[in-house]
Amino acid sequence: MLTAKSEHSETRKILSFALGSTLVFLLYSVLVLEPVGKCFRLDDSSNSLGLTFTYTLEMVQEFFNLRSQNQLDCYSDFLLIWDVIFAVIYASMYCFWTMYFFENRRILLAVPVLAMVADWAENFTEILMVNNHLDSGTISVTLVSVGSFINVFKWTMLSLTYLIILAGIINKIKSILTKTKNIEERVSDST
């Protein structure tokens, strides 16, 4: 059984991890993802299939046809290495924030973890589509459907994660306001 002091210490430790992972998320986004992704970016085009909620065969064909083989190879490498690491970073960040806001509901950690796994599965599917396109000039309709379904699932899990964290923020604010009100009432009653 945790004492109030050790419970407070544990909460502060989790908050430190949440803040630290948020800093890592921001730094990785700016210092790694941004520069590494330049090799396949186009100014007037979508620059990642995974950033759309869903995609169609036409969208995938257009995305691939606008890019050279070198750009598609770079995109595959990005999905295989850098985006996989990014998923670990954002899932860790969301898990730490969830732990901070909902310390007794660890089952909620499954939501950001499922988003990360779906992100990895989607990346693998997109790499298969790129390879298919480079090898034969075609794209499997089945792969596009699977990739799009996984992408929808990923964004659903991420949306649930955002709602969980928003609910945690709201609960934390309510808790602070209630504590402040109780302290004010005790001070008022004692005078």
C-alpha positions as CSV (number, residue, x, y, z in Angstrom):
1,M,0.0,0.0,0.0
2,L,1.4,3.4,-1.0
3,T,1.5,6.2,1.5
4,A,0.3,9.6,0.5
5,K,3.9,10.8,0.3
6,S,5.1,7.9,-1.9
7,E,2.0,8.3,-4.1
8,H,2.7,12.0,-4.6
9,S,6.3,11.1,-5.4
10,E,5.1,8.5,-8.0
11,T,2.8,11.1,-9.6
12,R,5.6,13.6,-9.9
13,K,7.8,11.0,-11.4
14,I,5.2,10.1,-14.0
15,L,4.6,13.8,-14.7
16,S,8.4,14.2,-15.3
17,F,8.3,11.3,-17.8
18,A,5.2,12.8,-19.5
19,L,6.9,16.2,-19.9
20,G,10.2,14.7,-20.9
21,S,8.6,12.5,-23.6
22,T,6.7,15.5,-24.9
23,L,10.0,17.3,-25.3
24,V,11.4,14.3,-27.1
25,F,8.3,14.2,-29.3
26,L,8.7,17.9,-30.3
27,L,12.5,17.7,-30.8
28,Y,12.2,14.5,-32.9
29,S,9.4,16.0,-35.0
30,V,11.5,19.1,-35.8
31,L,15.1,17.8,-35.8
32,V,14.6,14.4,-37.3
33,L,11.2,13.9,-39.1
34,E,11.2,17.2,-40.9
35,P,14.7,17.0,-42.4
36,V,14.6,13.3,-43.2
37,G,11.2,13.6,-44.9
38,K,12.4,16.4,-47.3
39,C,13.6,13.8,-49.9
40,F,10.1,12.8,-50.8
41,R,8.1,16.0,-50.1
42,L,6.4,18.0,-52.9
43,D,5.1,21.5,-52.4
44,D,1.6,21.1,-53.9
45,S,0.8,17.5,-52.9
46,S,0.0,15.3,-50.0
47,N,3.3,14.2,-48.4
48,S,2.2,11.1,-46.5
49,L,-0.6,8.7,-47.1
50,G,-0.8,8.0,-43.4
51,L,-1.7,11.6,-42.6
52,T,-5.1,11.2,-44.4
53,F,-8.0,9.5,-42.6
54,T,-8.5,7.1,-45.5
55,Y,-7.2,6.7,-49.0
56,T,-8.3,5.3,-52.3
57,L,-6.4,3.6,-55.1
58,E,-6.5,6.8,-57.1
59,M,-5.0,8.8,-54.2
60,V,-2.2,6.2,-53.8
61,Q,-1.5,6.1,-57.6
62,E,-1.4,9.9,-57.7
63,F,1.0,10.0,-54.7
64,F,3.3,7.5,-56.3
65,N,3.1,8.8,-59.8
66,L,4.2,12.3,-58.7
67,R,7.4,11.0,-57.2
68,S,10.6,9.6,-58.7
69,Q,12.0,6.2,-57.8
70,N,14.5,7.9,-55.5
71,Q,11.7,9.7,-53.8
72,L,9.7,6.5,-53.3
73,D,12.8,4.7,-52.0
74,C,13.3,7.5,-49.6
75,Y,9.6,7.3,-48.6
76,S,10.0,3.6,-47.9
77,D,13.1,4.2,-45.8
78,F,11.2,6.9,-43.9
79,L,8.3,4.5,-43.2
80,L,10.7,1.6,-42.3
81,I,12.9,3.5,-39.9
82,W,12.0,7.1,-38.9
83,D,8.2,6.7,-38.7
84,V,8.5,3.5,-36.7
85,I,10.6,5.4,-34.1
86,F,8.2,8.3,-34.2
87,A,5.3,5.9,-33.3
88,V,7.2,4.6,-30.3
89,I,7.9,8.2,-29.2
90,Y,4.3,9.4,-29.5
91,A,2.8,6.2,-28.0
92,S,5.2,6.6,-25.0
93,M,4.2,10.3,-24.6
94,Y,0.5,9.5,-24.7
95,C,0.9,6.6,-22.3
96,F,2.8,8.7,-19.8
97,W,0.1,11.4,-20.0
98,T,-2.6,8.8,-19.6
99,M,-0.8,7.3,-16.6
100,Y,-0.5,10.8,-15.1
101,F,-4.2,11.6,-15.5
102,F,-5.6,8.1,-14.9
103,E,-3.2,6.4,-12.6
104,N,-5.7,3.7,-11.6
105,R,-7.0,2.9,-15.1
106,R,-4.0,1.4,-16.8
107,I,-6.3,-0.4,-19.3
108,L,-6.5,3.0,-21.1
109,L,-2.8,2.5,-22.1
110,A,-4.0,0.0,-24.6
111,V,-5.5,2.8,-26.8
112,P,-2.2,4.6,-27.7
113,V,-0.4,1.2,-27.9
114,L,-2.9,0.0,-30.5
115,A,-2.5,3.3,-32.4
116,M,1.3,2.6,-32.5
117,V,0.9,-1.0,-33.7
118,A,-1.6,0.1,-36.3
119,D,0.9,2.8,-37.5
120,W,3.5,0.1,-37.9
121,A,1.1,-2.2,-39.8
122,E,0.1,0.7,-42.0
123,N,3.8,1.5,-42.7
124,F,4.4,-2.1,-43.7
125,T,1.4,-2.1,-46.0
126,E,2.6,1.2,-47.6
127,I,6.1,-0.2,-48.2
128,L,4.5,-3.2,-49.9
129,M,2.5,-0.8,-52.1
130,V,5.6,1.2,-53.0
131,N,7.6,-2.0,-53.8
132,N,4.6,-3.3,-55.9
133,H,4.5,0.0,-57.8
134,L,8.3,0.1,-58.4
135,D,8.5,-3.6,-59.5
136,S,5.4,-3.8,-61.7
137,G,4.0,-0.3,-62.1
138,T,0.8,-1.4,-60.5
139,I,-0.7,-1.2,-57.1
140,S,-2.8,-3.9,-55.5
141,V,-6.3,-2.8,-54.7
142,T,-6.3,-5.3,-51.8
143,L,-3.2,-3.6,-50.3
144,V,-4.8,-0.2,-50.7
145,S,-8.0,-1.4,-48.9
146,V,-6.0,-3.0,-46.1
147,G,-3.8,0.0,-45.7
148,S,-6.7,2.4,-45.7
149,F,-8.6,0.2,-43.1
150,I,-5.5,0.1,-40.9
151,N,-5.1,3.9,-41.3
152,V,-8.8,4.5,-40.2
153,F,-8.2,2.3,-37.2
154,K,-5.0,4.2,-36.3
155,W,-6.7,7.5,-36.5
156,T,-9.7,6.2,-34.5
157,M,-7.3,5.0,-31.7
158,L,-5.4,8.4,-31.9
159,S,-8.7,10.3,-31.6
160,L,-9.7,8.2,-28.6
161,T,-6.3,8.9,-27.1
162,Y,-6.8,12.6,-27.5
163,L,-10.3,12.3,-25.9
164,I,-8.8,10.4,-23.0
165,I,-6.1,13.0,-22.4
166,L,-8.7,15.8,-22.8
167,A,-10.9,14.1,-20.2
168,G,-7.9,13.8,-18.0
169,I,-7.0,17.5,-18.3
170,I,-10.7,18.4,-17.5
171,N,-10.7,16.1,-14.5
172,K,-7.4,17.5,-13.2
173,I,-8.7,21.1,-13.6
174,K,-11.9,20.2,-11.7
175,S,-9.9,18.5,-9.0
176,I,-7.7,21.6,-8.5
177,L,-10.7,23.9,-8.5
178,T,-12.4,21.7,-5.9
179,K,-9.4,21.6,-3.7
180,T,-9.0,25.3,-3.9
181,K,-12.7,25.9,-3.1
182,N,-12.4,23.5,-0.1
183,I,-9.3,25.3,1.2
184,E,-11.0,28.6,0.9
185,E,-14.1,27.3,2.7
186,R,-12.0,25.9,5.6
187,V,-10.1,29.2,5.9
188,S,-13.4,31.1,5.8
189,D,-14.9,28.8,8.5
190,S,-11.9,29.1,10.8
191,T,-12.0,33.0,10.8
